Amino acid sequence: MIPQLSRKERAEHLYRVITSERFLTKQGLGNEVPFFICPFPAEEGVTMIEDRRDLIERIAHAGVTALDLSLYEISLGLLEERGILEDVLAAEPEMDKSELRELLQGVLDVHEHLIPKIGAAIAAQPHDVIFLSGVGEVYPYIRSHNVLNNLQSTAKDRPTVLFFPGSYTHSTATGGSLDLFGLLHDDKYYRAFNILYYEV
């Protein structure tokens, strides 16, 4: 369950955690990868964009630099680089959904294309924390658990926060589950920490 935090309470918690030495030095993770999920109600998708931008600005004043990456923007960039963005947009209304999914999953293959692009961004810009957003916009072509699984060797030096429109739950029976929009219960992932429960 998402802790019942107001937007203001969530913003304050995120600021306090992300600017803390414990978070930035990856303490208390038990040798796990420094991946954190920031779940939020899907209906707050637009306001979360504003809140994330405000957070980036606030932590910058505290001397913490965020590398802000959008899976959606990266995906558009990959389609443009391949010279097929306009073709995909033109063909999309007439294409069967399964055909479109197959096409985009090939072009946006997480291991082959997306992770190298994220890795290049990580190498190019000094940062203290990585923010990943755009999860809802790239579904179902890119799945968040697939990104996290493939990102483990690329983004292990700095904490990574995935802003997730839905819930991130743990249970002893089923393990961890990323439930997109609070409705789709099929992304199993257990190696990240819910940042809303992280204490400093």
JOLIN-V208904 format. One record per residue. N is the residue number from 1. PHI is phi in whole degrees, -180 to 180 (none if undefined). OMEGA is omega as a letter, one per 30 degrees, with the letter a starting at -180 (none if undefined). D_CENTER is the distance of its C-alpha to the mean C-alpha in Angstrom with 1 decimal. Layout:
N&PHI&OMEGA&D_CENTER + N&PHI&OMEGA&D_CENTER
This chain:
1&none&l&18.2 + 2&-80&l&16.4 + 3&-54&a&18.8 + 4&-78&l&20.8 + 5&-110&l&19.8 + 6&-73&l&20.7 + 7&-56&a&18.5 + 8&-65&l&20.7 + 9&-64&l&20.5 + 10&-64&l&16.7 + 11&-61&a&16.8 + 12&-67&l&19.5 + 13&-63&a&18.0 + 14&-61&l&14.8 + 15&-62&a&17.2 + 16&-62&a&19.5 + 17&-68&a&17.1 + 18&-69&l&15.3 + 19&-91&a&18.8 + 20&-84&l&20.4 + 21&-64&a&21.9 + 22&-60&l&21.0 + 23&-69&a&17.2 + 24&-67&l&17.6 + 25&-99&l&20.0 + 26&60&l&18.0 + 27&-83&l&20.9 + 28&76&a&21.2 + 29&-99&l&18.7 + 30&60&l&21.6 + 31&66&l&20.7 + 32&-81&l&17.3 + 33&-64&a&14.4 + 34&-82&l&12.9 + 35&-105&a&9.5 + 36&-130&l&8.9 + 37&-105&l&7.4 + 38&-110&l&8.4 + 39&-74&l&9.8 + 40&-149&a&11.9 + 41&-60&a&14.6 + 42&-57&a&13.8 + 43&-69&l&16.9 + 44&-99&a&15.5 + 45&-57&a&13.0 + 46&-70&a&15.3 + 47&-69&l&16.1 + 48&-66&l&12.6 + 49&-60&l&12.5 + 50&-64&a&15.7 + 51&-64&l&14.8 + 52&-67&l&11.9 + 53&-63&l&14.5 + 54&-62&a&17.1 + 55&-63&l&15.2 + 56&-59&l&14.8 + 57&-67&a&18.5 + 58&-65&a&19.6 + 59&-69&l&18.2 + 60&-61&l&19.7 + 61&-65&l&23.0 + 62&-92&l&22.6 + 63&87&a&22.3 + 64&-111&a&18.6 + 65&-101&l&16.8 + 66&-102&l&13.1 + 67&-94&a&11.8 + 68&-96&a&9.8 + 69&-117&l&8.1 + 70&-107&l&7.7 + 71&-59&l&7.4 + 72&-67&a&10.4 + 73&-64&l&12.3 + 74&-62&a&12.1 + 75&-64&l&13.3 + 76&-61&l&16.1 + 77&-62&l&17.0 + 78&-64&l&17.5 + 79&-65&l&19.6 + 80&-66&l&21.6 + 81&-60&l&22.2 + 82&-81&l&23.6 + 83&72&a&25.7 + 84&-122&a&24.9 + 85&-58&a&22.8 + 86&-64&l&26.0 + 87&-64&l&27.4 + 88&-64&a&24.4 + 89&-63&a&24.5 + 90&-71&a&28.3 + 91&-84&a&28.3 + 92&-53&a&25.6 + 93&-61&a&28.0 + 94&-97&a&30.4 + 95&-83&l&28.2 + 96&-67&a&27.8 + 97&-59&a&24.3 + 98&-68&l&24.4 + 99&-66&l&25.6 + 100&-63&l&22.9 + 101&-61&a&20.3 + 102&-62&l&22.1 + 103&-62&a&22.4 + 104&-70&l&18.8 + 105&-66&l&17.7 + 106&-73&a&20.3 + 107&-68&a&19.6 + 108&-103&a&15.8 + 109&-47&a&16.2 + 110&-61&a&13.2 + 111&-69&a&15.7 + 112&-79&a&18.2 + 113&-122&a&16.4 + 114&-71&a&12.7 + 115&-64&l&12.5 + 116&-59&l&15.7 + 117&-67&l&14.5 + 118&-65&l&11.5 + 119&-60&l&14.3 + 120&-64&l&16.6 + 121&-66&l&14.6 + 122&-62&a&14.2 + 123&-72&a&18.0 + 124&-84&a&19.0 + 125&-126&l&17.8 + 126&-60&a&18.7 + 127&-160&l&16.1 + 128&-107&a&15.9 + 129&-149&l&12.2 + 130&-109&l&9.0 + 131&-106&l&6.5 + 132&-117&l&3.4 + 133&-134&l&4.4 + 134&81&a&6.9 + 135&-62&a&6.0 + 136&-66&a&9.6 + 137&-69&a&11.2 + 138&-98&l&10.9 + 139&-73&g&12.0 + 140&-97&a&14.3 + 141&-72&l&14.4 + 142&-128&a&11.1 + 143&-106&a&10.0 + 144&-61&a&6.8 + 145&-66&l&9.4 + 146&-68&l&11.0 + 147&-61&a&8.3 + 148&-63&l&8.2 + 149&-60&a&11.9 + 150&-81&a&12.6 + 151&-86&a&10.7 + 152&-57&a&12.9 + 153&-86&a&15.8 + 154&-91&a&14.2 + 155&-121&a&12.1 + 156&-102&a&14.5 + 157&-85&a&16.4 + 158&-129&l&14.1 + 159&-62&l&11.8 + 160&-120&l&8.0 + 161&-115&l&6.2 + 162&-97&l&2.9 + 163&-84&a&4.8 + 164&-122&l&6.3 + 165&-78&a&9.6 + 166&160&a&11.8 + 167&-129&l&12.8 + 168&-126&a&12.3 + 169&-121&l&15.8 + 170&-124&l&18.0 + 171&-146&a&21.6 + 172&-65&a&24.2 + 173&-78&a&25.2 + 174&-113&a&22.0 + 175&80&a&19.6 + 176&-92&a&15.9 + 177&-143&l&14.6 + 178&-94&a&11.4 + 179&-105&a&13.3 + 180&-64&a&11.8 + 181&60&a&13.8 + 182&72&a&15.8 + 183&-123&a&17.8 + 184&-97&a&16.5 + 185&-103&a&17.1 + 186&-127&l&16.7 + 187&-101&a&13.5 + 188&-84&l&14.9 + 189&-156&a&13.0 + 190&-135&a&14.6 + 191&-92&a&13.8 + 192&-95&l&11.2 + 193&-109&l&12.7 + 194&-76&a&12.4 + 195&-66&l&12.4 + 196&-72&l&14.7 + 197&-102&a&17.2 + 198&-77&a&17.1 + 199&-107&l&20.5 + 200&-118&none&21.8
